[in-house]
Amino acid sequence: MENKISNERIYKFDNIKFLAILLVVVGHVISPYVGKSDMFKSLFIFIYTFHMPLFIFISGLFQKRFSDTNKLKLNKVTFYIALGFLLKLYVYVARVIADVKPRVNIFGDSNISWFMFVMAMFMVTAYLTRKVHPAVMLCVSLALGCVSGYFDFIDDTLYLSRFLVYLPFYLLGYYMTPQLLIKIEKHFVSKIVSGLSMLLYFIMCFRNLDFVYQLRRLFTGKNPFSTLPFENCGFQHRLLCYLISALMCLAVFCFIPNIKVPIISKMGANTLSVYFWHNPLIELLSATPFFAFMFDFGDPMYKILLLTFALLLTLILSLNIFMVPLKALSKLIDKLKPLWCYVIIFAPFLIGAIFECKDFFIHLKTFFNKTNA
């Protein structure tokens, strides 16, 4: 029975991981064009409702529970931090080539590198709270996610907002086991409730787009309540978004098949490479006539071409060759001693702080010069 559960688990989760990363790529491909198409706008808000919560939940699900015998692997944390800084550099170079004015912010920004830093923060948090009861941690994380929106200073600085907002999804996966999740999603009630919820929400995204789209800033996890277009926006809106995201994720788990799908099941293991490489490539292509060429085909053909491109890009970046540099980096970091791990983690922040202080003193000097003049 145990072997049967294990075999069922492998293909289902690989399929789900591939779907999750495909939705990430689709979201980034259609993002610049949501203002030109209500269909893309509806699809965009539907995807953003659950694609990152799903991704983060799965990451927690396959994180081995920390204990006195299973210690935190500093090298793994270092790998995510190093990958985050490399992704910042990759985005910067891509934007320079694309002739977009880039700016590197060591202490946080809105580009896709946030996921790497937040994953490292999740791991450290799970380790530091390993002796706290799961129910307590889940309640505390939900409270923090709701309360954080009231403070405008909790934003993309050090990715604190995304960390707090998405922490409940990571912890829920971390405390759950794949076997337990399989039992839950096989239950008839789970399928009915989640299936009807997804269908109803999907219809709302297309029929009540103006209302649903207002929730976009909440689903991204990086915006305080003061930036939302709702009157008296508060914890109740955050809880609503948590509920919607959770039901959408459950529906995905219930209805993704537990079978080996050619190509897709195998490529579901390489989602990290897709996440790392895809967005700067999209930005580079945006600086060429590539997407304009698609628009020349008119509506609805350009929509079909954009979605097809997103699928092909996901499949291509899932090839093992794109994992080679990331695996090489992982192996290199695994060999490092703790001292070098700490250098990799903290040195960029120290350098960033020095430059921030330098800019501060330059502005201060300019201010005094103007005052004396």
N, C-alpha and C positions, 0 to 999 in steps of 0.2 A: 504493500500500500504506500509505504514511504517513497519507494522508487517511482511508483506511478505518479504521485504528487510532484516529485522532483522533475520528472520528464515533462509533465504538463506545464510546470512553472517556467521552464527555460524558454520555450517558443512563445508563450503568451507575453512574457515580459520583454523579450527581444522585439516582438512585433509592436508592443506599446512604445518602447523607446524609439523605434524608427518613426512611428506616427508622431510622437512628441517633437522630435527634432525636425520632421517635415513641416509641422505646423509653425515652428520657430522660423524656418526659412521662408515659408509662404508669407508669414506676417511681415518679415523684413522686405520681401520683394514687392508686396502690394502697398506697403505703408506710404510711399510717396504719392500714391494715386488714389487714396481714399476720398480725396476731395473731388475727384473727377467721376466717381462711380459709386452709387448707393449700394450696388451689389458688393463691391470691394469693402465699402464702409461697414456693411452688415457682417461680412465674412471676417473682417479685421476684429471687430469687437467680440464676435463669437470665439475666435481663436484666442484672443488675449484674456478671455475669461478664465481659461484653465491650462493653457499650454505650459507656462512656467510653474504653476503649482503642481502639475502632473510631473514635470521633469524633476522638481525638487523632492517631491514625495518619493519617487522611485530611487533617487539618490540616497535618501534616508533609509528606504526599505532594504537596500543592499549594503548599507553601512553596518559592519559587524558591531554588535553591542559592546561597549567598553566595560571593562571590569578590572579587578586587581591583577588578572592574568593577561588580559588583552589591553595593553597600554596604548595611549595615543601615539601614533607614528608621526613624529615631527617632520620626517622627510616627506610624508604625504601632504601635510599642511604646506610645507615649503614648495612642493610641486605646484599646488594650486596658486600660491602667491606669485611664484616665478612665471607661471603661465598667464596670470593676470597682467603682469607688467609687460610680458612679451606681446600680449594681445594689444595693450595700449600702444606699444611701439609699432606694431603691424598696422593698426588703424591710422596712426599718425603718418606713416610712410604712404599708405594708400591715399590718404587725403592730400598729401603733398603732390603726389603724382596726378591726382584728379583735379589739382588746382583749386582745392578747397582750403580755406584758411584753417589750419589745424591748431589745436592747443592741447598740450599734455597737462593734465591735472593729476598729480600723484595722489592726492587725498580724496579723489572721488569724481566721477563724471557720469554721464548718462549713456555712454557706449556699452557694448555688450560684455566688456571685461568684468563688470560688476559680479557676474555669476561666479567667477573663479574666486574672488575675494570672499564672497558670502559663503561659498562652500567651505572654505578654510575656517571661517568664523563659526559655521554650524558644527564642524567637527570638534573644535576646541570647546564650544559650549556643551555639546553632548558629553564630552569627557569630564569637564569640570562639574557637571551636574549628574554624573553617573549614579550617585548614591541617593539622589532625590527621587521620590516616588513619581512614576510616569504621569499619574493623574494630576499631581501638583504642578509638574512642569508644563503639561498641556494647558491647564487653566491659567498659569502665569503667562505663558507665551501668547495665549489668546488675549489676555488683558493688556499685555504690552503692545500687541499689534493694534488693538483698538485705541489705546490711550495715546500712542505715539503720534497719531494724526492731529492731535490738538496742539502740538508744538512745532512751530514753523522751522525751528533750527534743526529738527530731525529730518534731514533730506538726503541727498546723494553724497554728502560729506562723509567719508569713510563708509559709505554704503549702509549707513545705520538704519535708514528707513526701510530699505528692502530686506535687510537682515531681520528686523523686528516683525515686519508684515508677513514674510514668508516662513519664519521660524516654526509656526504651528504645523505647516505641511511637512517640513523636514522631520520634526519630532514625531509626528503621527506615523510617518513611514519608519522612522528609527525604532519606535517602540513596538511596531507591528512586525509580524513575520510573513514571508510570502505564502506559507501554508495557510495561515489564518485568513489572509486576504482572499485566497482562492475559495475558501469555505464561505466567506461573506458574499463574494460576487456570484457564487453558484446558487445562492438562496433566491427563491422565486420573488420574494418581496423586494429584494435589492434590485433585481432586473426591472420589475414593474415601476418602482418609484423613480429610479435613476433614468430609465428609458423614457418615461412620460415627461420627466423634468427636462431632459435634454431636448426632446421634441418640442415642448412648449417654449423653452427658452430660444431655440433655433427660430421658431416662428416669430417670436417677439423681436428678435434681432432684425428681422426683415419687415415686419408689420408695424412695429413700434420703435423704429430705429432712433428717432430723435430722443426718446426717453432713455433707452438702453445705452446709447452712445455716451451719455453724460457720465456713466460709470467708468469710462475708460481710465481716467486718472487714478481711480481707486484700484483698478486691477493691475496697473503697472507697479504698484507698491512703493512708489518713490515720492508721492505728493502728499503734503499735509492737507487737512480738511479745508483750510482757508482758500485753497486754490480751486475747490470744487464748485460747480455752478448750482449747487443745492442750497436752499435756505436752511440754516441750522444743521448743516452737515455734521455728523458725529459718529459715535461708535456704532449706532444702529445701522448706518449705511455700510460700515466695514463688516459687521456681522452678516448683513445681507449678501455682500460679495463673497465672504467666506463660505456661506451656505451654497450659493450658486456654483462656485468653483469646486466645492467638495462633491456636489451632486454630478457635475459634469465629469469629474475625474472618475467617480464610481461607475458612471455609465460607460466610460471608455474601458474600464477593467471588466465590466460585465459583458460587453459585446465584441471586444477584440478576440478573434478566434485563437484557440489553443493548439494551433497546428503549425507545422513548418511551412512557411510561405517562401517559395523560391526567391532568392536574392534578398528579400526584405528581412527575413529572420536572421540571416547571417550578418547583414549590414547594421542591424540594430545594436551590435556590439561596438560600433565605431562612431557613436553619436558625438563624442568629445571632439573628434577631428572635424566633423561637420560644423559644430558650434564655433570652433576656433577659426576656421578658414572662411566661412561663407560671407559674413557681412562686409568685410573690406573688399572682397571680390565684387560684391554687388555695387558698392560705392565706386569702384574703379570702372565698372561697366556703365554706370550712370553718367560718367564723364565722356563716354563715347556715344556714337549714334545707335548703339545696340538696342536700347529700349525704344528710342524714337522710331526705329525701323519696324518694331512690332506694332506701334500705334498707327503706322501707315496702312495696316490691314483693316482698320476700322473696328467698330463694335459689332458683334461680340468677339471677333476673332482675336483681337489683341489681348482680351482677358484670358482666352484659352491658351494663348502663347505664353503669357506671363506665368500662369499656373503650371503649364508644362515645363517651363524653364525652371521653376522652383523645384519640381519633382526631379528633373534631370540633375540639377545642381546637387541636391541631397544625395542622390544615388552615386554621383561621381565622387563627391567628397567623402563618401562612406567607404571608398576603396582603401584597401590596406596601405597603399603607398602614402596616403595622407596621414596615416597614423604613425608612420616611421619616425618623423622628427619628434613627435610627442612622446613616443615610447623611449626614444633615445634620451630625451631630457629626463624622463622619469627614472630611467636606469642610472643616469649620471647623478641625479639628486639622491637616489637611494644609497649611493656610496659615500655621501658626504657625512662628515662628523657633525655633531650638534652645533658646534661653534659656527661653522660655515652656513648651516641652516639659518641660524639667527642673523647672520650677516645679510643673507639674501632677503630675509623677511623685513628687517628693520632699516638696512642701509638706504634703500630708495626713499623711505619716508623721512630719514634724517637729511638726505640731500635735498628733498623737496622742501623741508622746513627751512633749510639754509637759504634756498632761493626765495621762499616766501618772505623771510626776514629781509633779504636784500632788496626786494621790491618795496617792502614797507619803508625801509630807510631812504630809498630813492624818492618815494612819494613825500616822505617827511621833509627831506632836503628841499624838494621843489616847493613845498608849502611855505617853508621859512624864507626861501628866496623871494617868493611872491610877496610875503608879508613885509620883508625888509625893503623891497622895491616900492 
